[in-house]
Amino acid sequence: AAGTVSARLLVDVDGSVAQVEVLEDIGHDSAELAAQAFRQFRFRPARRHGEAVAVWIVYRMRFEFQE
C-alpha cells in the first residue's frame, strides 16, 4: 500500500511540532506512524515583526508499506 498522509502541524516558537492533527491517512496505522514522525520534525520558526511565532501548517508525507 502507498499513498499520502496529510496533517496540520502546529510549529511552536522554538521550531518544534507542538500538535499534530492528521487530516488524511491511508489506513494500516499510517495516521499514528505519521504523527510520531511529524512530532520529531524541527522547523525554522515563523516570524512576525521579528518575533518567533507559533503557526499551523499543512504537511504531506508519502508512505509506502513494504510487503
Residue pairs with C-beta under 8 A, 6 or more apart in sequence:
1 26
1 27
1 28
1 63
1 64
1 65
2 26
2 62
2 63
2 64
2 65
3 26
3 30
3 62
3 63
4 24
4 26
4 60
4 61
4 62
4 63
5 22
5 24
5 25
5 26
5 30
5 31
5 34
5 60
5 61
5 63
6 22
6 23
6 24
6 58
6 59
6 60
6 61
7 20
7 21
7 22
7 23
7 34
7 35
7 38
7 58
7 59
7 60
7 61
8 19
8 20
8 21
8 23
8 56
8 57
8 58
9 17
9 19
9 20
9 38
9 41
9 56
9 57
9 58
9 59
10 17
10 18
10 19
10 20
10 54
10 55
10 56
11 17
11 18
11 43
11 45
11 46
11 54
11 55
11 56
11 57
12 18
12 45
12 54
13 45
13 52
13 53
13 54
14 45
14 52
15 42
15 43
15 44
15 45
16 42
17 38
17 39
17 40
17 41
17 42
17 43
18 54
20 34
20 35
20 38
20 39
22 31
22 34
22 35
23 58
25 31
25 34
26 63
28 65
30 63
33 63
34 61
34 63
37 61
38 59
38 61
41 59
43 57
45 52
45 53
45 54
46 52
46 53
46 54
46 55
47 53
